[in-house]
Amino acid sequence: MSRSRPTVADLRAIKGKRQLTMLRVMTLEEAEAAERADVDIVSIPPELMLDPRYRDAAPSLFSMPGENFFDIGTADDFVRWSFKMVKASADAVYCSASIATIKRMADEAIPVIGHVGLIPSRRTWTGGWKAVGKTADSALAMLEQVRQLEAAGAVGAEIEVVPVEVAEAISQRTSLFMISMGSGTGCDAQYLFAEDVLGANRGHMPRHSKVYRNFAAEYDRLQTERIAAFSEFVADVNSTAYPEDRHVVRMDPAELDIFLQRVDGA
């Protein structure tokens, strides 16, 4: 039985009842895999949202395109961008820009997901790649940020690398749909990057990531096979083993004789 795509109203109705699953996917293949695996929500690059094949691959995924705010621009730029995303069937848009920018989009009935806690594009303000909200003051400041998002009209927020107790307390005190990335089970959805789940990330693995497959090893194997195949092709050309007769087209002998006579007689 096919699933129906959830709406913002559905997410709000689910809040506090069960946790949903969310992945950051980058390709059509990953989106299709998420669809077939019954993942609930995906974050995707804007260009994937604009791919006309996307909804064929992921008809029931609540899909949220996102870009760093400095890649999009001003509030006006965000409004134009979000209209384009919604027209392409986005269910919500991610925005880590200012409260004023989020309000501009929300005023136009664009469902917006904000971001609190460790925000990679703003990490210099919170001390770099480290947990946020470990003191009472910083946790209260984060709760205030959530309330500002709520007042601006956002429908949800990613809450990243925050102590589980703080994330749960905030989630219980807001109407926003709270998406946990490394912030425990007291929120409304659990969020991981597909590249971490697949073991394709060769760099630093965040504490909250969990690897379910080893794609990096498979990529290494495929690269070894790729080099070997190319080397064999080079060797075949050098030894005249390629092309074989089955790889080429031949001319009818009578036509060939006529062609050569005309060429030689020219």
Rosetta silent file (secondary structure, phi, psi, omega in degrees, C-alpha in Angstrom):
SEQUENCE: MSRSRPTVADLRAIKGKRQLTMLRVMTLEEAEAAERADVDIVSIPPELMLDPRYRDAAPSLFSMPGENFFDIGTADDFVRWSFKMVKASADAVYCSASIATIKRMADEAIPVIGHVGLIPSRRTWTGGWKAVGKTADSALAMLEQVRQLEAAGAVGAEIEVVPVEVAEAISQRTSLFMISMGSGTGCDAQYLFAEDVLGANRGHMPRHSKVYRNFAAEYDRLQTERIAAFSEFVADVNSTAYPEDRHVVRMDPAELDIFLQRVDGA
SCORE:     score description
SCORE:     0.000 S_00000001
   1 L     0.000  128.402 -177.808    0.000    0.000    0.000 S_00000001
   2 L   -73.553  147.872  178.420    1.475    3.359   -1.020 S_00000001
   3 L   -87.259  152.351  170.988    2.044    6.042    1.585 S_00000001
   4 L   -95.969  148.419 -178.187    0.612    9.510    1.365 S_00000001
   5 L   -73.683  129.045 -179.231    2.986   12.432    1.795 S_00000001
   6 L   -69.670  152.555  175.908    2.606   14.056    5.227 S_00000001
   7 L  -103.002  172.999  174.216    1.657   17.698    5.523 S_00000001
   8 H   -59.634  -40.674  178.278    2.811   20.284    8.029 S_00000001
   9 H   -61.323  -37.273  177.702   -0.475   19.728    9.847 S_00000001
  10 H   -63.801  -44.391  179.952    0.310   15.993   10.016 S_00000001
  11 H   -61.095  -41.965  179.446    3.716   16.656   11.566 S_00000001
  12 H   -64.526  -36.812  179.885    2.158   18.931   14.159 S_00000001
  13 H   -69.931  -28.191 -179.254   -0.437   16.290   14.993 S_00000001
  14 H   -79.258  -23.945 -174.268    2.297   13.662   15.450 S_00000001
  15 L   -49.026  127.833  178.145    4.353   15.846   17.818 S_00000001
  16 L    83.477   -4.859 -177.688    4.829   14.143   21.168 S_00000001
  17 L  -102.940  -39.319  175.978    3.286   10.861   19.997 S_00000001
  18 L  -159.761  161.925  179.838    6.121    9.192   18.113 S_00000001
  19 L   -94.634  140.044  175.916    9.452   10.024   16.542 S_00000001
  20 E   -98.996  168.108  179.660    9.914   10.336   12.808 S_00000001
  21 E  -109.492  144.692 -178.955   13.030    9.588   10.783 S_00000001
  22 E  -143.346  138.112  177.151   14.951   12.122    8.708 S_00000001
  23 E  -129.743  149.944  167.348   17.956   11.886    6.384 S_00000001
  24 E   -92.902  112.117  179.741   20.050   14.337    4.421 S_00000001
  25 L  -115.026  150.867 -172.117   20.160   12.830    0.919 S_00000001
  26 L  -118.382  -14.252 -174.141   22.080   14.217   -2.028 S_00000001
  27 L  -133.549  165.030  174.864   21.079   12.156   -5.075 S_00000001
  28 H   -60.939  -38.259 -179.768   18.026   10.665   -6.757 S_00000001
  29 H   -63.202  -42.133  178.133   19.301    7.207   -5.866 S_00000001
  30 H   -67.657  -38.569  178.099   19.495    8.102   -2.180 S_00000001
  31 H   -63.557  -42.762  178.727   16.051    9.710   -2.317 S_00000001
  32 H   -64.237  -39.739  178.054   14.565    6.608   -3.907 S_00000001
  33 H   -63.642  -41.141  177.875   16.244    4.424   -1.278 S_00000001
  34 H   -63.187  -41.225  177.140   14.809    6.628    1.491 S_00000001
  35 H   -59.006  -49.500 -175.607   11.365    6.343   -0.106 S_00000001
  36 H   -72.328  -22.179  177.951   11.539    2.554   -0.310 S_00000001
  37 L   -88.527    0.126  179.783   12.907    2.306    3.244 S_00000001
  38 L    67.783   30.788  168.257    9.932    4.308    4.620 S_00000001
  39 L   -64.076  147.908 -176.010   11.985    7.250    5.850 S_00000001
  40 L   -89.147  -45.687 -170.863    9.624   10.091    6.767 S_00000001
  41 E  -131.267  143.694  172.199   11.510   13.335    6.043 S_00000001
  42 E  -132.174  144.355  167.388   14.468   14.287    3.890 S_00000001
  43 E  -100.091  134.135 -174.327   16.635   17.353    3.640 S_00000001
  44 E  -138.307  157.911  173.349   17.876   17.812    0.081 S_00000001
  45 L   -66.475  147.309  179.645   19.944   20.205   -2.031 S_00000001
  46 H   -55.894  -37.057 -178.852   17.801   22.765   -3.867 S_00000001
  47 H   -64.635  -29.494  176.455   18.959   21.459   -7.253 S_00000001
  48 H   -71.694  -37.260  177.006   17.569   18.028   -6.406 S_00000001
  49 H   -61.162  -33.097 -177.437   14.221   19.588   -5.505 S_00000001
  50 L   -84.886   -6.388  178.733   14.181   21.201   -8.939 S_00000001
  51 L   -71.447  121.705 -177.276   14.933   17.935  -10.755 S_00000001
  52 L   -62.568  -14.069  178.590   11.706   16.945  -12.593 S_00000001
  53 L   -87.201   -7.905 -170.690   12.448   13.291  -11.773 S_00000001
  54 H   -59.674  -50.131 -175.330   12.497   13.890   -8.014 S_00000001
  55 H   -71.723  -19.590  171.085    8.863   13.187   -7.175 S_00000001
  56 H   -68.182  -36.449 -179.565    8.884   10.042   -9.295 S_00000001
  57 H   -79.803  -31.624 -172.028   11.701    8.785   -7.069 S_00000001
  58 L  -138.232   64.615 -174.480   10.306   10.133   -3.779 S_00000001
  59 L   -67.468  -28.156 -173.398    6.543   10.671   -3.987 S_00000001
  60 L  -110.927    5.762 -179.344    5.799   10.356   -0.266 S_00000001
  61 L   -82.248  127.032  170.298    8.864   11.936    1.363 S_00000001
  62 E   -67.436  111.853 -166.718    8.280   15.185    3.249 S_00000001
  63 E  -113.821  131.563 -171.712   11.025   17.079    1.464 S_00000001
  64 E  -129.571   98.117  175.320   12.865   20.102    2.753 S_00000001
  65 E   -71.324  146.287 -179.649   15.438   21.834    0.524 S_00000001
  66 E  -150.531  148.738  178.146   18.060   23.811    2.365 S_00000001
  67 L  -146.767  152.416  174.226   21.079   25.997    1.721 S_00000001
  68 L   -60.469  143.283 -173.704   23.299   28.113    3.941 S_00000001
  69 H   -59.128  -32.388 -178.094   21.824   31.575    4.289 S_00000001
  70 H   -76.144  -10.591  174.257   24.887   33.243    2.769 S_00000001
  71 H   -86.157  -14.772 -178.473   24.416   31.185   -0.402 S_00000001
  72 H  -104.422  -47.127  174.780   20.911   32.589   -0.892 S_00000001
  73 L   120.965 -137.109 -173.884   21.190   36.198    0.251 S_00000001
  74 L   -81.161  177.146  177.745   18.753   38.696    1.701 S_00000001
  75 H   -58.495  -40.934  177.804   15.215   38.211    2.965 S_00000001
  76 H   -61.771  -41.058  178.117   13.897   39.138   -0.485 S_00000001
  77 H   -62.906  -40.630  179.683   16.182   36.540   -2.046 S_00000001
  78 H   -64.134  -40.811  179.422   14.919   33.950    0.416 S_00000001
  79 H   -62.731  -46.430  178.788   11.287   34.685   -0.413 S_00000001
  80 H   -61.951  -43.533  179.491   11.927   34.310   -4.143 S_00000001
  81 H   -62.246  -45.319 -177.643   13.955   31.160   -3.532 S_00000001
  82 H   -66.698  -35.711  175.116   11.307   29.604   -1.267 S_00000001
  83 H   -60.116  -42.817  179.712    8.539   30.303   -3.807 S_00000001
  84 H   -63.311  -39.685 -179.580   10.584   28.426   -6.391 S_00000001
  85 H   -67.698  -44.380  179.941   11.083   25.512   -3.998 S_00000001
  86 H   -64.983  -39.176  176.996    7.408   25.257   -3.056 S_00000001
  87 H   -60.544  -31.477  179.128    6.424   25.432   -6.721 S_00000001
  88 L   -85.015    7.965  174.526    8.735   22.447   -7.269 S_00000001
  89 L    90.985   18.924  172.619    6.771   20.525   -4.547 S_00000001
  90 L   -63.765  142.145  179.506    8.894   21.269   -1.465 S_00000001
  91 L   -91.470  -23.102  176.383    6.937   20.623    1.740 S_00000001
  92 L  -162.881  169.451  175.069    9.015   23.069    3.805 S_00000001
  93 E  -127.837  145.966  175.889   12.289   24.971    3.492 S_00000001
  94 E   -88.984  139.548  178.694   15.261   25.062    5.828 S_00000001
  95 L  -149.499  121.277  175.959   16.550   28.473    6.881 S_00000001
  96 L  -106.141   15.991  178.875   19.316   29.374    9.329 S_00000001
  97 L   -78.439 -166.053 -173.535   19.098   33.081    8.517 S_00000001
  98 L   -69.620  162.680  175.142   17.691   35.774   10.803 S_00000001
  99 H   -58.972  -38.141  179.793   14.356   35.730   12.573 S_00000001
 100 H   -62.284  -39.801  178.847   13.310   38.618   10.316 S_00000001
 101 H   -67.335  -42.763  178.042   14.036   36.534    7.207 S_00000001
 102 H   -61.554  -41.258  179.251   12.129   33.558    8.591 S_00000001
 103 H   -63.848  -38.782  179.238    9.192   35.829    9.388 S_00000001
 104 H   -58.122  -43.912  179.823    9.191   37.210    5.844 S_00000001
 105 H   -70.438  -44.044 -179.144    8.775   33.702    4.448 S_00000001
 106 H   -62.137  -34.384  177.787    6.285   32.602    7.090 S_00000001
 107 H   -63.414  -22.458  177.085    4.172   35.694    6.356 S_00000001
 108 L   -96.722   16.279  178.101    3.839   34.338    2.818 S_00000001
 109 L    65.883   27.266  173.693    2.657   30.955    4.196 S_00000001
 110 L   -86.914  121.655  176.326    5.970   29.253    3.426 S_00000001
 111 L   -68.657  121.686 -174.951    6.592   26.439    5.953 S_00000001
 112 E  -118.523  134.854  172.842   10.014   27.187    7.443 S_00000001
 113 E  -107.554  118.689  178.511   12.294   24.974    9.532 S_00000001
 114 E   -89.817 -162.795 -174.521   14.804   26.969   11.581 S_00000001
 115 E  -152.485  131.937  175.013   17.923   25.860   13.428 S_00000001
 116 E  -135.123  168.972 -177.031   19.168   26.158   17.015 S_00000001
 117 E    86.292 -137.870  176.503   22.066   24.714   18.970 S_00000001
 118 L   -76.321  106.593  177.043   25.204   24.021   16.956 S_00000001
 119 L  -105.636  108.192 -173.095   24.561   25.822   13.661 S_00000001
 120 H   -50.142  -41.028 -177.353   27.549   25.037   11.407 S_00000001
 121 H   -73.183  -11.227 -179.567   27.340   28.318    9.497 S_00000001
 122 H  -125.659   21.862 -171.282   27.303   30.285   12.781 S_00000001
 123 H   -66.014  -21.715  179.667   29.547   28.102   14.926 S_00000001
 124 H   -61.335  -27.593 -178.855   32.053   30.889   15.592 S_00000001
 125 H   -77.447  -18.203 -176.509   29.468   32.463   17.934 S_00000001
 126 H  -117.939   12.654  173.097   29.131   29.290   20.028 S_00000001
 127 L    97.355   15.299  177.215   32.750   28.159   20.220 S_00000001
 128 L    94.194 -151.534 -175.579   33.180   26.013   17.130 S_00000001
 129 L   -83.243   75.149  179.682   32.284   22.365   16.661 S_00000001
 130 L  -148.360  163.646 -178.934   31.034   21.658   20.157 S_00000001
 131 L   -60.340  149.552  179.367   27.800   21.090   22.044 S_00000001
 132 L  -121.120  139.368  177.440   25.607   24.084   22.787 S_00000001
 133 L    95.190   25.155 -178.390   23.398   24.540   25.853 S_00000001
 134 L   -85.689   -9.482  174.474   25.530   22.846   28.502 S_00000001
 135 L  -113.543  158.883 -179.696   25.021   25.701   30.979 S_00000001
 136 H   -59.667  -41.210 -179.049   21.738   26.975   32.359 S_00000001
 137 H   -64.150  -45.408 -178.165   22.298   30.393   30.767 S_00000001
 138 H   -70.262  -31.987  176.892   23.038   29.030   27.301 S_00000001
 139 H   -67.778  -41.142  177.225   20.108   26.600   27.533 S_00000001
 140 H   -64.865  -37.832  177.761   17.761   29.460   28.469 S_00000001
 141 H   -63.523  -37.809  178.210   19.128   31.505   25.565 S_00000001
 142 H   -68.025  -40.394  176.168   18.362   28.612   23.241 S_00000001
 143 H   -59.895  -38.553  177.620   14.827   28.325   24.566 S_00000001
 144 H   -65.020  -39.072  176.388   14.417   32.024   23.817 S_00000001
 145 H   -61.440  -41.474  178.165   15.640   31.430   20.256 S_00000001
 146 H   -62.847  -42.496  179.173   13.021   28.693   19.861 S_00000001
 147 H   -65.385  -34.071  176.478   10.316   31.034   21.146 S_00000001
 148 H   -67.679  -40.525  176.158   11.442   33.674   18.661 S_00000001
 149 H   -61.476  -43.019  179.562   11.211   31.133   15.843 S_00000001
 150 H   -61.485  -45.974 -179.906    7.752   30.183   17.041 S_00000001
 151 H   -65.915  -30.445 -179.962    6.650   33.838   17.151 S_00000001
 152 H   -74.934  -15.803  178.704    8.092   34.417   13.672 S_00000001
 153 L   105.294    7.916  175.949    5.877   31.662   12.268 S_00000001
 154 L   -62.961  153.437  178.749    8.339   28.817   11.793 S_00000001
 155 L   -99.947  -16.064 -179.136    6.815   25.332   11.853 S_00000001
 156 E  -166.652  178.465  178.860    9.846   23.517   13.224 S_00000001
 157 E  -155.204  138.995  167.814   13.528   23.658   14.062 S_00000001
 158 E   -77.121  135.528  178.072   16.569   21.456   13.859 S_00000001
 159 E  -122.748  109.944 -165.750   18.195   21.237   17.277 S_00000001
 160 E  -112.506  128.630  175.095   21.808   20.130   16.875 S_00000001
 161 L    49.364   62.050  178.870   24.265   18.735   19.441 S_00000001
 162 L  -121.859  142.728  177.807   22.380   19.904   22.519 S_00000001
 163 L   -51.349  138.767 -173.341   22.286   18.017   25.859 S_00000001
 164 H   -58.296  -36.173 -178.875   19.427   15.525   25.750 S_00000001
 165 H   -65.744  -39.450 -179.512   17.813   16.977   28.882 S_00000001
 166 H   -69.925  -45.267 -179.653   17.770   20.466   27.405 S_00000001
 167 H   -60.796  -41.464 -179.937   16.465   19.326   24.011 S_00000001
 168 H   -66.611  -43.964 -179.662   13.660   17.356   25.647 S_00000001
 169 H   -62.075  -40.728  179.311   12.692   20.229   27.949 S_00000001
 170 H   -67.591  -44.587 -178.861   12.591   22.651   25.021 S_00000001
 171 H   -59.595  -35.784 -179.811   10.635   20.262   22.814 S_00000001
 172 H   -73.295  -15.367 -174.170    8.022   19.856   25.548 S_00000001
 173 L  -112.358   15.831  178.918    7.635   23.619   25.826 S_00000001
 174 L  -138.733  153.981  174.467    7.170   24.570   22.180 S_00000001
 175 L   -85.099   -9.246 -179.959    4.679   23.908   19.429 S_00000001
 176 L   -65.760  145.191  172.475    7.539   23.669   16.927 S_00000001
 177 E   -78.334  112.901 -171.041    8.302   20.280   15.403 S_00000001
 178 E   -98.848  124.700 -175.803   11.781   19.652   16.819 S_00000001
 179 E  -106.236  114.551 -175.509   14.282   17.688   14.742 S_00000001
 180 E   -86.506  124.606  164.953   17.117   16.156   16.747 S_00000001
 181 E  -118.584   99.617 -178.447   20.599   15.878   15.320 S_00000001
 182 L    71.219   24.974 -177.352   22.630   14.455   18.143 S_00000001
 183 L  -122.023   17.729  171.825   20.217   15.825   20.756 S_00000001
 184 L    87.837 -177.091 -170.905   18.509   12.666   21.963 S_00000001
 185 L   -93.937    5.563 -179.293   15.091   11.077   21.803 S_00000001
 186 L   -83.750    5.806 -179.324   13.093   13.796   23.516 S_00000001
 187 L  -102.843 -165.027 -172.031   12.419   15.534   20.196 S_00000001
 188 L  -104.540  -14.473  177.561   10.048   14.747   17.335 S_00000001
 189 E  -152.050  152.852  176.215   12.404   13.346   14.684 S_00000001
 190 E  -109.847  128.928 -168.802   15.868   11.801   14.467 S_00000001
 191 E  -122.742  126.462  173.661   18.126   13.234   11.766 S_00000001
 192 E  -134.925  161.093  174.702   21.293   11.780   10.211 S_00000001
 193 E   -88.042  136.044 -179.835   23.246   12.366    7.011 S_00000001
 194 H   -57.885  -36.995 -177.645   22.994    9.581    4.433 S_00000001
 195 H   -64.206  -29.856  175.998   26.755    9.714    3.839 S_00000001
 196 H   -76.750  -44.586  178.310   27.329    8.830    7.503 S_00000001
 197 H   -57.425  -39.086 -177.138   24.665    6.107    7.542 S_00000001
 198 L   -85.872   -5.958 -178.562   26.236    4.597    4.413 S_00000001
 199 L    70.145   29.489 -179.880   29.802    4.911    5.653 S_00000001
 200 L   -93.282  -11.159 -178.678   30.741    7.088    2.687 S_00000001
 201 L   -81.342  116.278 -179.254   32.188    9.898    4.817 S_00000001
 202 L   -90.396   -7.768 -177.956   35.988    9.600    4.928 S_00000001
 203 L   -91.761 -153.345 -179.216   36.405   12.576    7.235 S_00000001
 204 L   -64.294  133.390  177.239   35.539   13.188   10.872 S_00000001
 205 L   -98.013  118.540  178.826   32.546   11.190   12.077 S_00000001
 206 L   -60.296  154.323  179.529   30.351   13.193   14.462 S_00000001
 207 L   -55.117  -38.352 -174.105   29.551   11.647   17.838 S_00000001
 208 L   -80.728   -9.031 -176.713   25.866   11.354   16.911 S_00000001
 209 L   -74.976  153.806  174.446   26.459    9.571   13.603 S_00000001
 210 L  -135.937  127.493 -177.062   25.894    5.838   13.196 S_00000001
 211 L   -95.188  124.917 -179.256   27.399    3.843   10.336 S_00000001
 212 L  -107.615  -19.188  177.585   25.216    1.054    8.935 S_00000001
 213 L  -142.578  167.073 -178.993   27.229    0.179    5.798 S_00000001
 214 L  -117.402   72.159 -179.723   30.814    0.606    4.538 S_00000001
 215 H   -67.748  -27.500 -179.227   30.451    2.367    1.200 S_00000001
 216 H   -60.528  -42.196  178.209   33.961    3.833    1.467 S_00000001
 217 H   -65.976  -38.327  178.422   35.460    0.358    1.152 S_00000001
 218 H   -66.869  -38.863  176.205   33.148   -0.387   -1.768 S_00000001
 219 H   -63.055  -39.479  177.077   34.180    2.868   -3.453 S_00000001
 220 H   -62.683  -43.419  179.036   37.839    1.863   -2.994 S_00000001
 221 H   -62.422  -43.940 -179.824   37.136   -1.533   -4.550 S_00000001
 222 H   -64.909  -37.359  178.161   35.312    0.073   -7.464 S_00000001
 223 H   -65.235  -40.537  176.933   38.160    2.540   -8.031 S_00000001
 224 H   -61.270  -43.461  178.254   40.659   -0.338   -8.126 S_00000001
 225 H   -66.471  -36.075  179.245   38.444   -2.114  -10.655 S_00000001
 226 H   -63.256  -46.575  179.562   38.052    1.126  -12.662 S_00000001
 227 H   -63.261  -41.783 -179.580   41.834    1.570  -12.932 S_00000001
 228 H   -63.496  -42.605 -179.963   42.270   -2.090  -13.880 S_00000001
 229 H   -64.601  -43.692  179.208   39.627   -1.883  -16.610 S_00000001
 230 H   -63.322  -40.070 -179.823   41.138    1.292  -18.072 S_00000001
 231 H   -64.161  -39.323  178.672   44.614   -0.288  -18.010 S_00000001
 232 H   -66.782  -36.662  176.272   43.346   -3.365  -19.844 S_00000001
 233 H   -62.396  -46.151  178.634   41.767   -1.118  -22.492 S_00000001
 234 H   -59.773  -43.744 -179.714   45.076    0.697  -23.007 S_00000001
 235 H   -64.305  -39.620  179.342   46.910   -2.629  -23.290 S_00000001
 236 H   -64.547  -41.100  178.560   44.376   -3.964  -25.812 S_00000001
 237 H   -66.094  -42.765 -179.190   44.729   -0.899  -28.028 S_00000001
 238 H   -65.193  -30.841 -178.546   48.534   -1.064  -27.858 S_00000001
 239 L   -96.805    2.563 -175.978   48.515   -4.778  -28.787 S_00000001
 240 L    63.622   17.981  174.755   45.740   -4.377  -31.415 S_00000001
 241 L   -71.465  -19.678  174.130   43.571   -6.799  -29.431 S_00000001
 242 L  -128.865  135.496    2.311   40.914   -4.073  -29.615 S_00000001
 243 L   -84.397  149.454  171.651   38.903   -3.533  -31.702 S_00000001
 244 L   -87.331  172.098 -177.784   37.991   -7.089  -32.722 S_00000001
 245 H   -59.315  -31.421 -178.068   35.955   -7.862  -35.815 S_00000001
 246 H   -72.773   -9.807 -178.248   32.761   -7.972  -33.715 S_00000001
 247 H   -96.589   -3.552 -174.531   33.271   -4.340  -32.714 S_00000001
 248 L  -125.542  168.447  176.322   33.281   -2.881  -36.240 S_00000001
 249 L  -108.952  136.932  179.408   31.078   -2.663  -39.337 S_00000001
 250 L  -112.943  152.549 -178.364   32.321   -3.998  -42.694 S_00000001
 251 L   -89.590  146.005  174.020   31.401   -2.923  -46.220 S_00000001
 252 L   -56.954  131.405 -176.098   29.968   -5.252  -48.831 S_00000001
 253 H   -53.781  -40.315 -179.022   32.989   -6.412  -50.936 S_00000001
 254 H   -65.046  -42.490  177.920   31.369   -5.355  -54.243 S_00000001
 255 H   -66.235  -35.188  178.415   30.647   -1.884  -52.917 S_00000001
 256 H   -64.228  -42.754  178.912   34.169   -1.701  -51.532 S_00000001
 257 H   -59.918  -44.606  179.854   35.641   -2.505  -54.974 S_00000001
 258 H   -62.093  -44.092 -179.247   33.566    0.259  -56.577 S_00000001
 259 H   -59.983  -47.762 -176.032   34.590    2.717  -53.855 S_00000001
 260 H   -67.791  -37.506  176.790   38.292    1.905  -54.221 S_00000001
 261 H   -60.997  -43.030 -179.451   38.199    2.072  -58.007 S_00000001
 262 H   -69.460  -37.015  177.376   36.638    5.513  -57.823 S_00000001
 263 H   -65.551  -47.291 -177.395   39.064    6.690  -55.194 S_00000001
 264 H   -68.864  -28.472 -178.292   42.084    5.409  -57.128 S_00000001
 265 H   -85.981   -6.359 -176.378   40.733    6.796  -60.390 S_00000001
 266 L   -72.788    0.000    0.000   40.122   10.244  -58.995 S_00000001
